Amino acid sequence: MIKIPLYLSIIKTFENLFCMQNTLEKFDRLVRELLEDESKKPVADFVPSGELYSTLDLSLSEEGVSEEAFEKALKELVFKTPRTATNAFFNQLFGGRNEKAILGDLMAVILNNSMYTYKAAGPQIGVEKVILREVCDMIGWDTNADGTFAPGGSMTNYMSMVMARDAADNNIRFVGVSSKMTVYTSKESHYSIPKNAAFSGIGRDNVRYVPADDQGRMRPSALSEMIEQDVKNGFQPIMVNLTAGTTVLGAFDPIRPVRDICDQHNMWLHVDGAYCGSVLFSERYKHLIDGIELVDSFSFNAHKMLGTPLSCSIIVTKDKKHLHDSFSNDASYLYQTDHDEFNLGKTSLQCGRRNDALKFWTLWKSVGTKGLAKIVDHQFELADVARNHVRNNPDYTLYSYDESISICFNYKGIPARSICTALYEHAELLVGYGSFGDDEFIRLVTINAQNETEDITQFFEILERFVAENEAVLLEATSH
Ligand SMILES: *Cc1c(COP(=O)(O)O)cnc(C)c1O
């Protein structure tokens, strides 16, 4: 065996250390500069997509570039990127920058474990398991329950559909789908449901869209009728997907009556809580998912209401047998050794899997369950502030309801998309629009728990000033 002289190995170690130090300093510098710029300028300059490649040098070349050119290119890119953590970003269902969660995610990058085996991830497996156990306990499930992390709410929904399919017929994973299975979800649910029906072999055409009531919640009586009709026509109804926090109105579908319907037909019940399932952590708002202990699976995104960096998506199921049946390549979970309890690859969609649990753990560890509750409650308080502003001003029309963190409104009858697009292009505010029935409206989401009342008030001040200064232009745009 050739022995490397000790001094060479020491030099190598110092070299590595020096490079990493350099990188960390660069990172530190870039982040400081960005934060300073964000505090003065909460919205990045608008870069029209048609001008992207002429505005920024994104090109890649045969030869690398100098350190200076590299840092300059990176800085320009970072500075022109949409700022999702500021008090002017209300566009999607995430926002803010929770420093404890960020620390966890940065550590996950440095450690770079893969979560499939205890051998490769060690105590990080425990981090994930502790979170899943706590969540199952909070729901009220026993040790038979378990869960996993997946790369997003669309994928946790996908996992629920695969489990529902296999629970209906455990042979499908070997021979494929041959029966005419149907799944049910409300008209207001997320678009991943039909996509997942395609992925799972059930088929997009076999998704039934159940009508919602005037507040955007699934109507159980309509569901029941649709299922009965399908059974008459020779279909096999296998699952209902409910939503806790619909994408547009933030409505919560009723769990208990739907559970009864599922029991009558031996169907799987999943709750897609990607947006607002985190009300589980709040004593004040968990009544919105009343009956959650009765479902077969439940998913939520910690990167939405709880404010961890993207992505941090959890699915839990009442009976872990289904996770193993659908996602393990081994025969049955019953025959696994204790050790396999620590080999999370046996219950996951992926093989190599990044550590999404650590950022949630660092957050939860530091603020406690009460701290998570505060984060959730604060978003509802901000929503009340926004709703009151809309209600108390005759220039506004409100379309959403209480106990929702989506505040949907129109202002002075101006089409929502004209205002939203103009605000974006003028780098004033990032906010989106949505529709319910025949109405289209601006959708303000108070999901960034780092915002205060003043930030919400300021949102409306900016909007109102902008419209006052550009009213003619906005109305002109409308009439075409
Ligand atoms: C955001 C969302 C999803 C999708 O989650 P991703 O993490 O973006 O894939 C699914 N359902 C609902 C209700 C959502 O709001």
The ligand as a Gaussian input file, in Angstrom:
#p B3LYP/6-31G(d) Opt

LIG

0 1
 C      -49.693000      24.227000      -3.998000
 C      -50.744000      23.191000      -4.049000
 C      -50.471000      21.915000      -4.564000
 C      -49.182000      21.588000      -5.241000
 O      -48.092000      21.626000      -4.399000
 P      -46.635000      21.776000      -5.050000
 O      -45.733000      21.664000      -3.894000
 O      -46.622000      23.135000      -5.696000
 O      -46.487000      20.677000      -6.051000
 C      -51.455000      20.960000      -4.488000
 N      -52.660000      21.253000      -3.974000
 C      -52.959000      22.468000      -3.484000
 C      -54.309000      22.711000      -2.893000
 C      -52.015000      23.486000      -3.517000
 O      -52.315000      24.713000      -3.059000

